[in-house]
Amino acid sequence: MKLSRRILPLASLALVALTGGGMVYAQLEGGDRGVPPVDSASTLEVTGVEVDVTGKNAEEARLEGWRQAQSKGWQALWAKTTGRPINQAPKLGDSVLNAMVSSIVIEQEQIGPTRYIARLGILFERARAGQLLGVGGAAGGQRSAPFLVIPVLQTGSSFQSFESRNEWLRAWNRFRTGGSAIDYVRTSGAGIDPLLLNVHQAGRPGRGWWRMLLDEYGAADVIMPEVHLKRLWPGGPAIGTFTARYSPDNRVIGSFTLRVERGDLVPKLLDEGVRRMDALYTRALVAGILTPDPSLVVEEPAFLNEVAEQIERAAAGQSAPPPSPAQRPSTAIIGPFPTGAMTAVTIQVDTPDAGSVSQAEIAVSRVPGVTSALTTSRALGGTSIMRVTFTGDPGALAAALQAQGWQVSGAGASMRISRGAPAAPQPGNE
């Protein structure tokens, strides 16, 4: 499981672009927002293990039920992971199973004086169970690219996603993804998420905004599991029509319908819907249907590899072979590699668009002695912040940037660069 990153300048840009500052503040701060996803990276889960046992008393019957559930859960996990018949699962003793099982989840239970009937979920520790399974916990050992999850709930004529805390969002964020073949990127729905990941964004096919969102959340593509929840009357039967969608083009993988007879069983209906959705996406992955859209990949300039090789050769103390005139970048600066202590330098740079961010990173990376140049705060149309690791005197870094045509102000571990007129000195950098 991957958690989304928070980029404050991006949030500020979205607030200004979508609506007024005061109103947005009220929308984000008011109400009960956010459903933290369950961290299931270290466990493998099997659900729906049914037991019906008897004992001398209620406590003994319950312990015997849990012991049998561990054994049944291990067999089900082995069959699910390896794809082999359940009767071929290795036989494990109670001591081994006790060491592998991290917890038991009670889905439903009935306790009598000498009888125990229950449906349980068994959570196995990935590190220990994985050694016997021989795979990473995903079906067949296959693992997808990271997919950003935007759950869409329709009730009546109203559509919801991250705009408010709802049961469909809760169901997805309590789903344990450790045993799934899909690498789900789930977010809580707090902070800026309701403005960026909403129902309207889920139906927007344009690639430009999608590329930026997927890059910020660390995903390669998007899936949009949708449910149309219909309640026949308050507290009465409820029908859920589930549709598995993916890609900004809203491609449909499959759909199904579930029903419960009481309103208080809706959370269980949605939990079962998530499990079946996961099965649909997994089958699509195995069939080669669920693949990232190449148009969503942010391509880097071709000469980045050449720049990276030059930096590596310089760091190793090797002399780079002279490039041909056709291959030599017009603005490249090849010089002696500086020596000295490694220094962390914060650089502010004007970034009117997304391309200017990459250009600034490339320009700084070309400077001999720079071992890393990472934009830690991106603000399109404003000032982004770059964290640079440089071996040598920061003054040498400033001189190298000036030689590339940048206007540099400030000194020491904090400076500002721009392509236009010299920037005004920042407070504390004079």
Disulfide bonds with the S-S distance in Angstrom:
none
